Amino acid sequence: MTTIDTKNAARDAARAAFLPVIDHIRHHREIETSAKEELGMKARPRRRAPIEPPDTVPVLSLVALGDGSHTLRYADERTPPIRR
């Protein structure tokens, strides 16, 4: 085993040993964000912003049927000529 292989194996072992600890710190809400930042962890928002539903619906068209294949075309309800 080369020196590089030994180093890589040691790094992988350290990562495997510390990953559960890092996950615990990352997800534990009682640990302050500032303490996490001191450890070099990125601050993450406590809650995701909700994603609003779109105002329009997609339009789906069946263009062709083949042997085991279908060709579909979809477009936005407001702009049907712009197809994907």
Z-matrix of the N, CA and C atoms (Angstrom, degrees):
N
C 1 1.447
C 2 1.530 1 108.49
N 3 1.324 2 115.93 1 130.80
C 4 1.462 3 119.84 2 -178.22
C 5 1.522 4 110.60 3 -79.76
N 6 1.309 5 114.87 4 170.75
C 7 1.462 6 120.62 5 178.52
C 8 1.522 7 110.41 6 -62.66
N 9 1.323 8 116.89 7 -39.14
C 10 1.458 9 120.70 8 179.84
C 11 1.529 10 110.50 9 -65.97
N 12 1.322 11 116.81 10 -41.32
C 13 1.467 12 120.33 11 177.57
C 14 1.528 13 111.04 12 -62.98
N 15 1.319 14 116.32 13 -40.10
C 16 1.461 15 120.93 14 178.41
C 17 1.518 16 110.72 15 -63.68
N 18 1.345 17 115.50 16 -44.18
C 19 1.467 18 120.18 17 178.82
C 20 1.524 19 110.91 18 -62.42
N 21 1.331 20 116.91 19 -44.79
C 22 1.460 21 120.94 20 -179.37
C 23 1.525 22 111.36 21 -64.20
N 24 1.322 23 117.04 22 -39.72
C 25 1.461 24 120.96 23 178.26
C 26 1.528 25 110.64 24 -65.35
N 27 1.337 26 117.35 25 -40.71
C 28 1.465 27 121.03 26 178.14
C 29 1.521 28 110.83 27 -65.52
N 30 1.338 29 117.11 28 -40.94
C 31 1.464 30 120.71 29 178.50
C 32 1.524 31 110.74 30 -64.08
N 33 1.324 32 117.30 31 -43.34
C 34 1.461 33 121.04 32 179.55
C 35 1.529 34 111.20 33 -64.44
N 36 1.326 35 116.78 34 -39.03
C 37 1.466 36 120.57 35 178.14
C 38 1.524 37 110.96 36 -66.07
N 39 1.334 38 117.03 37 -41.48
C 40 1.464 39 120.87 38 178.38
C 41 1.524 40 110.51 39 -64.83
N 42 1.314 41 116.20 40 -42.84
C 43 1.469 42 120.56 41 178.88
C 44 1.527 43 110.36 42 -60.92
N 45 1.330 44 116.90 43 -44.03
C 46 1.462 45 121.18 44 -179.88
C 47 1.527 46 111.14 45 -64.58
N 48 1.329 47 116.83 46 -35.72
C 49 1.460 48 120.77 47 -179.27
C 50 1.528 49 111.62 48 -72.81
N 51 1.332 50 117.45 49 -37.32
C 52 1.459 51 120.51 50 -174.64
C 53 1.517 52 114.21 51 -91.42
N 54 1.332 53 118.99 52 -15.74
C 55 1.457 54 121.00 53 -176.81
C 56 1.531 55 113.14 54 -58.25
N 57 1.337 56 119.77 55 -44.23
C 58 1.471 57 118.58 56 177.26
C 59 1.530 58 112.67 57 -62.06
N 60 1.323 59 116.91 58 -35.97
C 61 1.463 60 120.63 59 178.95
C 62 1.532 61 110.02 60 -67.68
N 63 1.312 62 116.50 61 -44.28
C 64 1.462 63 121.21 62 179.56
C 65 1.526 64 110.40 63 -62.48
N 66 1.334 65 117.14 64 -43.71
C 67 1.462 66 120.23 65 178.19
C 68 1.527 67 111.29 66 -62.33
N 69 1.320 68 116.90 67 -39.96
C 70 1.469 69 120.35 68 178.18
C 71 1.525 70 110.42 69 -61.91
N 72 1.311 71 117.23 70 -46.22
C 73 1.466 72 120.79 71 179.41
C 74 1.524 73 110.39 72 -64.05
N 75 1.310 74 117.15 73 -43.99
C 76 1.465 75 121.52 74 -177.00
C 77 1.528 76 111.38 75 -61.37
N 78 1.326 77 117.68 76 -39.89
C 79 1.456 78 120.93 77 -173.35
C 80 1.526 79 114.28 78 -96.89
N 81 1.314 80 117.50 79 -4.86
C 82 1.460 81 121.00 80 -179.36
C 83 1.524 82 109.03 81 -82.56
N 84 1.311 83 116.76 82 114.67
C 85 1.470 84 120.84 83 -174.19
C 86 1.530 85 113.61 84 -74.31
N 87 1.314 86 117.43 85 -20.14
C 88 1.466 87 119.40 86 -178.91
C 89 1.529 88 112.35 87 -78.00
N 90 1.313 89 117.67 88 -14.80
C 91 1.468 90 120.85 89 176.66
C 92 1.524 91 107.51 90 -83.05
N 93 1.305 92 116.04 91 124.36
C 94 1.466 93 121.90 92 -175.89
C 95 1.532 94 111.53 93 -62.65
N 96 1.325 95 115.05 94 149.38
C 97 1.461 96 121.51 95 178.02
C 98 1.520 97 110.83 96 -61.13
N 99 1.338 98 116.73 97 -37.88
C 100 1.464 99 120.03 98 -179.26
C 101 1.534 100 111.03 99 -63.26
N 102 1.334 101 116.72 100 -36.51
C 103 1.471 102 119.92 101 178.45
C 104 1.524 103 110.42 102 -67.96
N 105 1.323 104 116.49 103 -38.21
C 106 1.457 105 120.48 104 177.85
C 107 1.530 106 110.39 105 -65.71
N 108 1.336 107 116.40 106 -39.82
C 109 1.464 108 120.30 107 179.06
C 110 1.524 109 111.24 108 -65.88
N 111 1.336 110 117.74 109 -34.81
C 112 1.463 111 120.94 110 176.76
C 113 1.530 112 111.40 111 -63.20
N 114 1.316 113 116.43 112 -28.58
C 115 1.463 114 121.16 113 177.63
C 116 1.521 115 112.22 114 -83.44
N 117 1.342 116 116.16 115 -1.94
C 118 1.459 117 120.09 116 179.31
C 119 1.512 118 113.41 117 88.16
N 120 1.320 119 117.25 118 14.80
C 121 1.459 120 121.07 119 178.94
C 122 1.520 121 109.34 120 -91.19
N 123 1.313 122 116.33 121 141.97
C 124 1.457 123 120.89 122 178.69
C 125 1.523 124 109.81 123 -73.96
N 126 1.319 125 114.89 124 140.08
C 127 1.460 126 119.55 125 176.55
C 128 1.523 127 108.41 126 -75.78
N 129 1.307 128 115.85 127 132.30
C 130 1.454 129 121.13 128 178.97
C 131 1.516 130 108.70 129 -116.00
N 132 1.313 131 116.42 130 146.29
C 133 1.462 132 118.13 131 179.00
C 134 1.531 133 110.50 132 -63.47
N 135 1.306 134 115.41 133 146.48
C 136 1.456 135 119.97 134 -178.41
C 137 1.520 136 111.18 135 -67.41
N 138 1.315 137 115.98 136 -31.85
C 139 1.445 138 119.86 137 -175.16
C 140 1.515 139 109.47 138 -140.27
N 141 1.288 140 116.47 139 139.62
C 142 1.455 141 120.03 140 176.56
C 143 1.516 142 109.72 141 -76.07
N 144 1.318 143 114.95 142 147.16
C 145 1.455 144 119.91 143 175.77
C 146 1.523 145 108.42 144 -75.31
N 147 1.321 146 116.77 145 137.69
C 148 1.463 147 118.05 146 179.70
C 149 1.528 148 111.19 147 -67.70
N 150 1.308 149 115.39 148 145.74
C 151 1.462 150 121.02 149 178.02
C 152 1.523 151 107.55 150 -96.94
N 153 1.304 152 114.87 151 121.64
C 154 1.457 153 120.11 152 -178.46
C 155 1.521 154 110.19 153 -74.25
N 156 1.328 155 117.10 154 146.66
C 157 1.469 156 118.69 155 177.00
C 158 1.527 157 110.11 156 -69.76
N 159 1.314 158 118.11 157 153.10
C 160 1.464 159 120.26 158 -179.93
C 161 1.529 160 111.08 159 -68.64
N 162 1.337 161 115.24 160 156.93
C 163 1.460 162 121.15 161 179.57
C 164 1.527 163 111.94 162 -77.48
N 165 1.312 164 117.43 163 -22.63
C 166 1.450 165 121.43 164 -176.62
C 167 1.520 166 110.60 165 -119.94
N 168 1.309 167 115.22 166 167.80
C 169 1.461 168 120.16 167 177.95
C 170 1.521 169 108.82 168 -113.47
N 171 1.323 170 117.54 169 151.88
C 172 1.464 171 118.73 170 177.34
C 173 1.527 172 110.61 171 -75.46
N 174 1.330 173 114.87 172 151.92
C 175 1.457 174 122.03 173 174.92
C 176 1.521 175 106.59 174 -108.57
N 177 1.312 176 116.83 175 124.44
C 178 1.453 177 122.30 176 -177.39
C 179 1.523 178 108.96 177 -112.42
N 180 1.330 179 116.43 178 129.60
C 181 1.465 180 121.66 179 -179.86
C 182 1.519 181 109.28 180 -123.93
N 183 1.319 182 115.30 181 138.40
C 184 1.452 183 121.37 182 174.38
C 185 1.521 184 107.21 183 -90.49
N 186 1.334 185 117.36 184 114.55
C 187 1.455 186 122.54 185 -174.89
C 188 1.523 187 111.00 186 -90.33
N 189 1.320 188 117.43 187 -46.15
C 190 1.460 189 119.65 188 -176.49
C 191 1.523 190 110.15 189 -154.05
N 192 1.314 191 114.69 190 151.24
C 193 1.458 192 122.30 191 172.85
C 194 1.515 193 107.96 192 -115.65
N 195 1.302 194 116.45 193 136.39
C 196 1.459 195 120.38 194 178.84
C 197 1.513 196 110.05 195 -130.64
N 198 1.302 197 116.21 196 -171.85
C 199 1.458 198 121.13 197 176.87
C 200 1.523 199 109.33 198 -72.76
N 201 1.305 200 116.61 199 96.94
C 202 1.468 201 120.92 200 179.37
C 203 1.511 202 114.02 201 76.83
N 204 1.329 203 118.87 202 12.07
C 205 1.464 204 119.94 203 178.65
C 206 1.522 205 109.85 204 -141.00
N 207 1.321 206 115.14 205 150.43
C 208 1.453 207 122.07 206 177.38
C 209 1.524 208 106.94 207 -128.20
N 210 1.312 209 116.13 208 143.73
C 211 1.459 210 120.54 209 174.55
C 212 1.519 211 107.52 210 -111.03
N 213 1.316 212 114.92 211 119.84
C 214 1.458 213 121.45 212 -179.92
C 215 1.518 214 109.71 213 -113.89
N 216 1.305 215 116.14 214 152.37
C 217 1.457 216 121.53 215 175.78
C 218 1.524 217 106.68 216 -130.95
N 219 1.309 218 116.16 217 135.57
C 220 1.458 219 118.95 218 177.85
C 221 1.515 220 109.93 219 -126.26
N 222 1.325 221 115.25 220 152.50
C 223 1.462 222 121.32 221 -178.87
C 224 1.522 223 108.17 222 -151.73
N 225 1.298 224 115.52 223 165.17
C 226 1.452 225 121.34 224 175.57
C 227 1.525 226 108.83 225 -78.18
N 228 1.309 227 116.08 226 146.53
C 229 1.458 228 122.11 227 -178.40
C 230 1.537 229 111.98 228 -58.06
N 231 1.322 230 116.99 229 -38.48
C 232 1.470 231 120.88 230 -177.00
C 233 1.525 232 113.20 231 -82.38
N 234 1.321 233 116.84 232 -23.85
C 235 1.466 234 120.16 233 -177.47
C 236 1.520 235 110.52 234 -129.34
N 237 1.342 236 118.84 235 65.12
C 238 1.467 237 119.42 236 -176.83
C 239 1.523 238 115.29 237 -62.55
N 240 1.355 239 121.45 238 -28.33
C 241 1.454 240 118.03 239 178.53
C 242 1.524 241 114.04 240 -65.56
N 243 1.342 242 117.77 241 -24.15
C 244 1.468 243 121.36 242 178.67
C 245 1.521 244 106.24 243 -85.78
N 246 1.329 245 115.73 244 99.51
C 247 1.455 246 121.04 245 -173.75
C 248 1.522 247 111.18 246 -105.28
N 249 1.305 248 114.46 247 157.69
C 250 1.451 249 121.71 248 177.56
C 251 1.505 250 109.47 249 -121.24
